[in-house]
Amino acid sequence: MMVRASGAILLQAVAERIVAAYLAQAGYAEVAMMNGRHPSQSTAGVDITYRYQGRRVGVKVKPDAYYGTDPTKVHDRELVFYRSDAGHYAFESISNHMTREPGWMFNSEADVVYYYYLALSQPEDEIRALLSEPDDVFFSELKVERDELRMLPMPQTREWFESHFEEYTPRPVQVGDHSAWYRLIPRADLDGSVTDIKSINGVFASVAK
């Protein structure tokens, strides 16, 4: 069945699938993607869960396509998920511009944010088609040119964000049929203030073997 998602929703689905595969390969138990589950089985602002040392860990996955380095691809309008590396984090402060519901940085129940930078050098329709394919096709044909997974501890990251988010200009982002508002935080600002941030390069290559 063809997946109909587009834009930010499509990028989110791709990122969650890659991250879930990475966690399973790394040996974490009971890795589960929460998308599409019944509300009674879901936790607010949690995209993936796994079990580690006897406890359930909730992960918020945040994809970011502003990680490309090839100027030609950056300017190719067909490559919607290949943007120039902007050197920032984008954190959601308002999830819906109409209802003014707080964004996931304020209400997520995740233990950790998996902030996933990835530059996809394929048109959106090709990526959408691949998302409907089995893993062997998806991971062999998806073209991730560059990626980095940053693991941000949610309690410390939220505490810093709550104290500083108003210092940064809000930006609208289209999500499905509505707009969300994000704050763009220079990586150096957060990395210099929050300890225990971990980073892994080439996550996709490790699961695409």
C-alpha positions as CSV (number, residue, x, y, z in Angstrom):
1,M,0.0,0.0,0.0
2,M,1.4,3.4,-1.0
3,V,2.1,5.8,1.9
4,R,0.4,9.1,1.3
5,A,2.5,11.2,3.7
6,S,4.4,14.2,2.5
7,G,6.6,17.0,3.8
8,A,7.5,16.9,7.5
9,I,5.2,13.9,8.1
10,L,7.0,11.9,5.5
11,L,10.5,12.9,6.8
12,Q,9.4,11.9,10.3
13,A,8.3,8.5,9.2
14,V,11.6,7.8,7.4
15,A,13.6,9.0,10.4
16,E,11.6,6.8,12.8
17,R,12.1,3.7,10.6
18,I,15.9,4.3,10.5
19,V,16.3,5.0,14.2
20,A,14.2,2.0,15.1
21,A,16.4,-0.3,12.9
22,Y,19.5,1.2,14.5
23,L,18.2,0.5,18.1
24,A,17.3,-3.1,17.2
25,Q,20.7,-3.6,15.6
26,A,22.4,-2.2,18.7
27,G,20.8,-4.9,20.7
28,Y,18.1,-3.0,22.6
29,A,15.1,-5.1,23.5
30,E,11.4,-4.6,22.6
31,V,12.0,-1.8,20.2
32,A,8.6,-0.5,19.2
33,M,7.4,2.4,16.9
34,M,4.4,4.2,18.4
35,N,3.0,5.7,15.2
36,G,-0.5,4.4,14.5
37,R,-1.0,2.8,17.9
38,H,-4.2,3.1,19.9
39,P,-4.1,6.2,22.2
40,S,-4.3,3.9,25.2
41,Q,-1.0,2.4,24.1
42,S,0.8,5.6,23.3
43,T,2.7,8.2,25.4
44,A,2.6,11.9,24.6
45,G,5.5,13.0,22.4
46,V,7.1,9.6,22.3
47,D,7.8,8.0,18.9
48,I,9.8,4.9,19.8
49,T,10.2,2.9,22.9
50,Y,12.7,0.2,23.9
51,R,13.7,-1.7,27.1
52,Y,17.1,-1.1,28.7
53,Q,18.2,-2.5,32.1
54,G,14.7,-3.5,33.0
55,R,13.0,-0.2,32.3
56,R,11.1,1.2,29.3
57,V,12.8,4.2,27.6
58,G,10.8,6.7,25.5
59,V,12.4,8.4,22.5
60,K,11.3,11.5,20.7
61,V,12.6,11.4,17.2
62,K,13.2,14.8,15.6
63,P,14.5,14.7,11.9
64,D,16.3,17.6,10.4
65,A,17.1,17.8,6.7
66,Y,19.3,20.8,7.0
67,Y,22.5,18.8,6.8
68,G,23.6,18.8,3.1
69,T,26.9,20.0,1.9
70,D,26.6,19.8,-2.0
71,P,25.5,23.3,-3.3
72,T,24.0,21.8,-6.5
73,K,21.7,19.4,-4.5
74,V,20.8,22.2,-2.1
75,H,19.5,24.2,-5.0
76,D,17.7,21.3,-6.7
77,R,14.0,21.9,-6.0
78,E,13.2,18.2,-6.4
79,L,15.3,17.4,-3.4
80,V,13.1,18.7,-0.7
81,F,14.9,16.9,2.1
82,Y,18.4,18.1,1.1
83,R,19.1,21.5,2.6
84,S,22.3,23.3,3.5
85,D,23.7,22.5,7.0
86,A,22.4,25.4,9.0
87,G,24.2,24.5,12.3
88,H,21.2,24.6,14.5
89,Y,18.6,22.5,16.4
90,A,14.9,23.2,15.6
91,F,12.7,22.7,18.7
92,E,8.9,22.9,18.6
93,S,7.5,25.4,21.0
94,I,3.9,25.5,19.7
95,S,2.5,22.4,18.0
96,N,-0.6,24.0,16.3
97,H,-0.9,27.7,15.5
98,M,-4.7,27.6,15.7
99,T,-5.1,25.9,19.1
100,R,-1.8,27.2,20.6
101,E,-1.1,23.8,22.0
102,P,2.4,23.6,23.5
103,G,5.0,21.9,21.4
104,W,6.8,18.6,22.2
105,M,9.7,20.4,23.9
106,F,7.2,21.3,26.7
107,N,4.9,18.3,26.8
108,S,6.8,15.2,25.5
109,E,7.0,12.4,28.0
110,A,10.1,11.1,26.3
111,D,13.3,10.4,28.3
112,V,15.6,11.3,25.4
113,V,15.4,13.3,22.1
114,Y,17.0,11.6,19.2
115,Y,17.8,14.6,17.0
116,Y,18.5,13.1,13.6
117,Y,20.2,15.1,10.9
118,L,20.0,13.5,7.5
119,A,20.4,14.7,3.9
120,L,18.3,12.7,1.5
121,S,19.3,13.0,-2.2
122,Q,16.1,11.7,-3.7
123,P,12.8,13.4,-4.8
124,E,9.9,13.2,-2.4
125,D,7.8,10.8,-4.5
126,E,10.7,8.3,-4.6
127,I,11.1,8.4,-0.8
128,R,7.4,8.0,-0.3
129,A,7.3,4.9,-2.5
130,L,10.3,3.4,-0.7
131,L,8.6,3.9,2.7
132,S,6.0,1.3,1.6
133,E,8.6,-1.3,0.7
134,P,10.1,-4.0,2.9
135,D,13.2,-3.3,4.8
136,D,15.6,-4.9,2.3
137,V,14.4,-2.6,-0.4
138,F,14.0,0.5,1.8
139,F,17.5,0.3,3.3
140,S,19.2,-0.6,0.1
141,E,17.6,2.1,-2.1
142,L,17.1,5.1,0.2
143,K,19.9,7.6,-0.6
144,V,21.1,9.1,2.7
145,E,24.1,11.2,1.7
146,R,25.0,12.3,5.2
147,D,23.6,11.8,8.7
148,E,24.3,12.3,12.3
149,L,22.2,11.1,15.3
150,R,22.4,13.3,18.4
151,M,21.0,12.0,21.7
152,L,19.9,14.8,24.0
153,P,18.8,14.0,27.5
154,M,15.2,15.4,27.7
155,P,15.1,16.7,31.3
156,Q,18.3,18.8,30.9
157,T,17.4,19.9,27.4
158,R,13.9,21.0,28.4
159,E,15.1,22.8,31.4
160,W,17.6,24.8,29.3
161,F,14.9,25.4,26.6
162,E,12.3,26.7,29.0
163,S,14.8,29.2,30.3
164,H,16.1,30.4,27.0
165,F,13.6,29.8,24.2
166,E,12.2,33.4,24.1
167,E,15.7,34.6,23.2
168,Y,15.3,32.9,19.7
169,T,13.0,34.0,16.9
170,P,10.0,31.7,16.3
171,R,9.7,30.1,12.8
172,P,6.5,28.5,11.3
173,V,6.8,25.0,9.9
174,Q,4.0,23.3,7.9
175,V,3.0,20.0,9.4
176,G,0.1,18.3,7.5
177,D,-2.9,20.7,7.5
178,H,-1.5,23.1,10.1
179,S,1.5,25.1,11.1
180,A,3.7,24.5,14.1
181,W,6.2,27.1,15.6
182,Y,9.8,26.2,16.1
183,R,12.7,28.0,17.7
184,L,16.1,27.6,15.9
185,I,18.9,27.1,18.5
186,P,22.5,27.3,17.3
187,R,24.1,23.9,18.1
188,A,26.9,25.6,20.0
189,D,24.5,27.3,22.4
190,L,22.9,24.0,23.5
191,D,26.0,21.8,23.3
192,G,27.9,24.2,25.5
193,S,25.1,24.2,28.2
194,V,23.8,20.6,28.3
195,T,26.1,17.8,29.4
196,D,25.8,14.1,28.3
197,I,24.9,14.9,24.7
198,K,26.0,11.9,22.6
199,S,26.6,11.9,18.8
200,I,26.9,9.1,16.3
201,N,27.7,9.6,12.6
202,G,26.7,7.2,9.8
203,V,23.7,5.6,11.5
204,F,22.0,4.8,8.2
205,A,25.1,3.2,6.8
206,S,25.3,0.9,9.8
207,V,21.8,-0.5,9.3
208,A,21.9,-0.5,5.5
209,K,24.6,-3.1,5.2
